[in-house]
Amino acid sequence: MLTAQDIMTREVITVNANTSVRDLAAVLLTSNISGAPVVDDTGAVIGIVTESDLIFQNKKVHLPTTFALLDAFVFLERPGKMEQELKKISGSKVGDICSRKLVSVTPETGLEELATLMTEKKIHTLPVMTQGKLVGVIGKSDIIRTIAHGR
């Protein structure tokens, strides 16, 4: 059975949380990647940033659904959702727009589990970690390449 260590990219391109959004776009384009792990100043992985995060910046702000009850407005969504969207849209640094809900795998994670995680959680880039250290990354293209080569 194939595992993450069999198909992962070992030479990982990371971006610092303080990298500008413009520089991030250039890195993604020149490196021909769709996402990258985000690291802090100590090199610890703190999130993932993808092309989707860049595209999200250019969307319209979703105004929360409300209704008036007597003299008050009742929000039908999480109160912090709009604030979160505004912060992400106006962000100028990678740390402002990246996803900090980090889902990672180990080198021993099987190919089927990788594919399941990516599809169910709508993840494009999975960091491969060993004892808290980044050892590789798996993108959808790595899985497609594996299928194309008939592994």
Backbone bond lengths (Angstrom), bond angles and torsions (degrees), N, CA, C in turn:
res aa  C-N    CA-C-N  psi(-1)  N-CA   C-N-CA  omega(-1)  CA-C   N-CA-C  phi
1 M - - - 1.454 - - 1.530 109.53 -
2 L 1.316 116.03 132.97 1.458 120.95 178.08 1.523 110.41 -73.82
3 T 1.327 114.77 144.50 1.459 120.81 179.30 1.522 109.71 -125.04
4 A 1.317 115.38 174.56 1.460 121.34 -179.68 1.522 111.70 -54.89
5 Q 1.335 116.82 -41.22 1.463 118.99 -177.39 1.529 112.55 -65.75
6 D 1.328 117.62 -21.10 1.460 121.27 179.23 1.526 112.65 -77.82
7 I 1.320 117.21 -26.88 1.470 119.43 -173.36 1.526 114.02 -120.47
8 M 1.326 118.16 -6.57 1.465 120.40 -174.57 1.528 112.00 -71.02
9 T 1.317 114.64 155.26 1.450 122.07 171.50 1.520 106.42 -86.21
10 R 1.324 116.06 122.70 1.466 120.26 -174.89 1.529 112.91 -88.33
11 E 1.309 117.14 -28.87 1.464 120.90 178.51 1.530 107.43 -90.81
12 V 1.318 114.88 87.47 1.462 121.25 -171.68 1.525 111.17 -84.52
13 I 1.312 115.12 131.80 1.460 121.15 172.70 1.517 106.52 -92.00
14 T 1.327 116.24 119.54 1.465 121.33 177.93 1.523 108.83 -112.63
15 V 1.320 115.39 161.12 1.461 120.44 173.77 1.518 108.52 -127.83
16 N 1.318 115.07 143.67 1.453 120.98 178.74 1.525 109.41 -77.97
17 A 1.313 116.48 147.91 1.468 121.57 179.91 1.527 111.81 -59.08
18 N 1.334 117.54 -24.78 1.464 121.46 -179.11 1.526 113.52 -89.61
19 T 1.326 117.46 1.28 1.466 121.67 177.48 1.525 109.05 -66.07
20 S 1.329 116.55 140.19 1.466 119.31 179.02 1.527 109.84 -70.90
21 V 1.318 115.50 153.99 1.458 121.45 179.07 1.531 109.94 -61.74
22 R 1.308 117.41 -37.24 1.470 121.74 178.52 1.526 110.80 -63.38
23 D 1.343 117.02 -44.29 1.469 120.55 178.15 1.528 110.87 -65.35
24 L 1.325 116.74 -36.43 1.465 120.72 176.64 1.524 110.28 -59.44
25 A 1.325 116.70 -47.32 1.465 120.80 -179.85 1.527 110.18 -57.81
26 A 1.325 116.89 -41.32 1.467 120.89 179.29 1.527 110.97 -65.12
27 V 1.332 117.50 -41.34 1.470 121.55 179.45 1.526 110.25 -63.04
28 L 1.327 117.25 -46.06 1.462 120.63 -179.64 1.530 110.99 -61.68
29 L 1.330 116.27 -42.14 1.466 120.13 -179.25 1.525 112.27 -68.72
30 T 1.323 116.92 -50.11 1.467 119.73 -175.70 1.523 112.33 -70.25
31 S 1.322 116.97 -28.58 1.468 120.55 -179.62 1.520 112.32 -89.98
32 N 1.335 116.28 -7.47 1.464 122.20 -179.15 1.533 111.73 56.60
33 I 1.336 115.26 46.12 1.463 121.21 177.27 1.521 108.61 -123.28
34 S 1.332 116.15 158.41 1.466 119.74 -177.95 1.521 112.56 -102.41
35 G 1.323 117.28 -6.12 1.454 120.64 179.74 1.512 110.44 -171.32
36 A 1.335 114.90 167.54 1.460 119.69 -178.97 1.524 110.11 -153.65
37 P 1.332 116.36 149.32 1.458 119.66 172.83 1.533 109.79 -65.97
38 V 1.319 115.76 144.41 1.461 122.04 177.73 1.523 107.75 -104.11
39 V 1.331 115.96 130.70 1.461 120.57 -178.88 1.522 110.15 -118.24
40 D 1.337 114.78 154.26 1.460 119.38 175.05 1.529 108.60 -88.89
41 D 1.330 116.66 -172.51 1.460 120.72 -176.97 1.523 113.34 -66.97
42 T 1.337 117.75 -17.04 1.465 120.65 178.07 1.528 111.72 -92.54
43 G 1.335 116.87 -4.83 1.460 120.96 -179.39 1.518 113.91 92.17
44 A 1.331 117.12 1.52 1.466 120.96 179.04 1.530 109.75 -76.02
45 V 1.329 116.14 138.09 1.466 121.06 179.00 1.527 108.93 -73.49
46 I 1.338 115.76 124.05 1.467 120.10 -177.92 1.527 112.80 -117.97
47 G 1.332 116.88 -5.21 1.458 118.89 -179.68 1.512 111.78 175.86
48 I 1.317 114.51 -171.40 1.466 123.06 178.59 1.524 107.48 -133.60
49 V 1.321 116.48 140.50 1.458 120.72 174.71 1.524 107.73 -125.67
50 T 1.328 115.81 137.12 1.462 120.70 -176.90 1.526 110.85 -130.73
51 E 1.321 114.54 172.66 1.462 120.13 174.80 1.529 110.16 -56.79
52 S 1.313 117.07 -35.86 1.471 120.93 179.78 1.523 111.36 -60.73
53 D 1.341 116.90 -36.06 1.465 120.13 178.09 1.526 110.59 -65.13
54 L 1.328 116.69 -37.71 1.466 120.42 177.05 1.522 110.67 -66.93
55 I 1.313 116.59 -42.82 1.465 121.02 179.89 1.526 110.16 -65.45
56 F 1.341 116.98 -37.76 1.465 122.56 179.54 1.521 110.52 -55.88
57 Q 1.338 116.46 -34.29 1.463 120.32 -178.78 1.516 112.65 -60.95
58 N 1.311 117.35 -24.62 1.457 120.73 -175.40 1.522 113.81 -98.56
59 K 1.327 117.00 7.48 1.462 119.21 -179.71 1.520 110.89 -86.11
60 K 1.299 114.93 165.07 1.460 120.19 175.82 1.521 108.88 -73.25
61 V 1.306 115.49 150.39 1.459 120.26 177.35 1.520 108.99 -72.88
62 H 1.320 115.93 130.02 1.462 121.71 177.06 1.526 108.09 -82.99
63 L 1.309 116.35 115.42 1.459 119.79 177.11 1.521 108.68 -80.02
64 P 1.318 116.88 135.15 1.462 119.57 -176.97 1.531 111.89 -63.54
65 T 1.308 115.11 145.07 1.458 121.28 177.54 1.526 108.61 -75.52
66 T 1.323 115.84 128.97 1.466 120.69 -179.13 1.523 109.12 -136.64
67 F 1.304 114.70 165.07 1.456 119.54 168.10 1.527 107.57 -143.84
68 A 1.316 114.76 151.99 1.458 120.15 -178.38 1.522 109.42 -89.61
69 L 1.309 114.95 133.21 1.456 121.48 177.41 1.522 106.64 -132.09
70 L 1.321 115.23 111.31 1.460 121.15 -172.56 1.523 107.92 58.74
71 D 1.329 118.36 -118.76 1.466 120.78 -179.23 1.525 112.40 -105.66
72 A 1.317 117.71 17.18 1.468 120.21 -176.44 1.526 110.78 -123.40
73 F 1.318 114.56 156.95 1.462 120.74 172.92 1.514 108.10 -101.85
74 V 1.322 116.11 133.51 1.461 121.50 178.62 1.526 107.58 -109.85
75 F 1.331 115.57 123.24 1.467 120.89 179.30 1.520 109.32 -84.38
76 L 1.319 116.27 134.67 1.457 121.27 -179.98 1.530 111.90 -96.29
77 E 1.316 116.21 4.52 1.462 121.68 178.96 1.521 108.98 -130.37
78 R 1.340 114.64 170.13 1.463 118.96 176.53 1.523 109.33 -54.24
79 P 1.311 118.59 132.73 1.465 120.65 -178.68 1.532 113.35 -60.37
80 G 1.312 117.99 -32.59 1.457 120.36 -176.40 1.515 114.89 -84.19
81 K 1.345 117.33 -3.35 1.469 119.99 -175.17 1.524 111.93 -62.97
82 M 1.327 117.54 -46.23 1.462 120.08 -179.18 1.524 110.31 -65.22
83 E 1.310 116.34 -42.05 1.470 120.24 178.68 1.529 110.26 -60.01
84 Q 1.322 116.05 -41.89 1.464 122.01 178.92 1.535 110.25 -63.41
85 E 1.318 117.11 -44.20 1.463 121.10 179.29 1.522 111.02 -64.56
86 L 1.327 117.12 -43.16 1.462 120.39 179.22 1.523 111.24 -61.24
87 K 1.325 116.19 -41.54 1.468 120.10 179.40 1.522 110.25 -63.14
88 K 1.321 116.35 -42.72 1.460 120.66 -177.83 1.531 110.67 -68.14
89 I 1.321 117.32 -42.02 1.459 121.15 -178.51 1.524 111.24 -67.23
90 S 1.317 117.13 -37.90 1.457 120.20 -176.89 1.525 112.84 -88.92
91 G 1.317 117.25 -1.73 1.459 120.82 -176.64 1.513 113.10 -62.58
92 S 1.314 115.42 140.27 1.456 119.87 178.56 1.523 111.57 -113.26
93 K 1.315 116.46 -8.43 1.465 122.13 179.77 1.528 109.18 -118.46
94 V 1.332 115.63 154.04 1.463 121.12 179.68 1.524 110.90 -56.27
95 G 1.327 117.32 -39.33 1.459 121.34 179.99 1.520 113.19 -60.40
96 D 1.344 116.81 -23.75 1.468 121.05 179.33 1.526 112.38 -79.13
97 I 1.323 117.11 -28.54 1.464 119.63 -172.05 1.524 114.43 -110.55
98 C 1.331 117.38 -10.91 1.470 119.52 -175.74 1.526 111.72 -74.75
99 S 1.323 114.36 160.54 1.458 120.88 174.71 1.521 107.86 -88.22
100 R 1.319 115.79 124.82 1.467 119.38 -178.24 1.525 112.14 -98.22
101 K 1.331 116.19 -0.83 1.470 119.93 174.97 1.522 106.69 -82.70
102 L 1.308 115.31 83.61 1.459 121.19 -172.24 1.519 111.72 -77.64
103 V 1.314 115.64 120.15 1.460 122.34 172.91 1.517 105.10 -109.48
104 S 1.324 116.54 120.81 1.461 119.93 -179.50 1.518 109.69 -129.21
105 V 1.322 115.06 167.75 1.459 121.64 179.18 1.524 108.49 -129.64
106 T 1.324 115.41 169.38 1.460 120.72 176.03 1.531 108.40 -102.13
107 P 1.326 117.53 164.61 1.467 119.59 178.28 1.525 113.21 -59.23
108 E 1.324 117.71 -22.86 1.466 121.98 -177.62 1.524 113.67 -86.78
109 T 1.321 118.12 -5.09 1.464 121.35 -178.86 1.528 109.97 -63.38
110 G 1.330 116.22 130.97 1.461 121.83 -177.70 1.516 113.32 -73.62
111 L 1.317 115.51 156.25 1.461 122.62 -178.60 1.525 112.17 -57.54
112 E 1.334 117.76 -42.23 1.468 120.39 179.86 1.523 111.33 -62.43
113 E 1.337 116.56 -41.07 1.465 120.00 178.97 1.527 110.62 -66.89
114 L 1.327 117.44 -37.78 1.469 121.30 177.07 1.526 110.24 -59.91
115 A 1.331 115.51 -48.98 1.465 120.56 -178.99 1.526 111.04 -63.09
116 T 1.323 116.50 -39.93 1.465 120.96 179.16 1.525 110.71 -64.13
117 L 1.328 117.15 -46.94 1.467 121.42 178.45 1.522 111.06 -57.86
118 M 1.323 115.60 -46.91 1.463 119.74 -176.67 1.524 112.02 -63.94
119 T 1.315 117.04 -40.51 1.463 118.95 -177.84 1.524 112.27 -78.23
120 E 1.323 117.80 -44.17 1.466 120.15 -177.01 1.524 112.55 -69.99
121 K 1.320 117.04 -36.18 1.464 120.29 -177.99 1.525 112.44 -99.10
122 K 1.356 115.72 3.11 1.469 121.39 179.32 1.531 111.29 54.21
123 I 1.332 114.63 50.79 1.463 122.03 -178.70 1.524 108.59 -105.37
124 H 1.329 116.48 135.36 1.463 121.30 179.67 1.524 112.25 -99.92
125 T 1.322 116.34 -26.46 1.461 121.68 -176.10 1.521 109.18 -135.19
126 L 1.334 116.27 125.72 1.465 121.47 179.86 1.524 110.29 -116.26
127 P 1.329 118.00 118.76 1.463 119.03 173.90 1.527 109.90 -72.65
128 V 1.317 116.15 142.43 1.458 122.01 176.01 1.525 106.03 -105.23
129 M 1.334 115.78 119.61 1.467 121.24 -173.07 1.527 110.80 -120.85
130 T 1.329 115.03 144.02 1.459 122.47 171.86 1.517 107.04 -129.10
131 Q 1.317 116.51 117.42 1.465 123.18 -179.59 1.532 111.54 49.59
132 G 1.329 115.90 46.35 1.455 121.40 176.90 1.516 115.03 78.41
133 K 1.320 118.14 1.61 1.463 121.86 -178.89 1.528 109.79 -108.01
134 L 1.324 115.97 135.66 1.458 122.06 179.04 1.529 109.54 -73.50
135 V 1.338 116.37 121.00 1.470 120.34 -179.53 1.531 112.23 -116.76
136 G 1.320 116.77 -9.56 1.456 120.20 179.45 1.511 110.66 -179.86
137 V 1.313 114.92 -179.81 1.457 120.79 178.18 1.527 107.89 -146.80
138 I 1.318 115.16 146.24 1.464 120.56 177.88 1.522 108.12 -123.85
139 G 1.315 114.61 125.42 1.454 121.48 174.90 1.516 108.88 -110.53
140 K 1.311 115.68 169.17 1.464 119.28 178.53 1.523 110.64 -57.89
141 S 1.327 116.62 -34.00 1.467 119.85 -179.19 1.522 111.61 -64.14
142 D 1.336 118.03 -30.61 1.470 120.73 177.36 1.526 110.68 -65.40
143 I 1.320 116.27 -40.11 1.466 120.35 179.09 1.528 110.18 -70.18
144 I 1.331 116.84 -42.19 1.463 120.52 178.72 1.528 110.30 -63.38
145 R 1.332 117.45 -40.97 1.463 121.43 177.71 1.526 110.59 -60.55
146 T 1.328 116.32 -40.35 1.463 121.18 179.10 1.528 110.64 -63.03
147 I 1.325 116.25 -43.17 1.466 120.66 178.61 1.526 110.25 -64.79
148 A 1.332 116.49 -43.16 1.466 121.07 -178.08 1.525 112.34 -63.50
149 H 1.329 116.35 -33.27 1.464 120.32 179.74 1.527 112.07 -85.98
150 G 1.321 116.79 2.18 1.460 121.30 174.82 1.511 114.91 67.59
151 R 1.300 116.61 31.46 1.471 119.92 179.16 1.495 110.80 -77.53
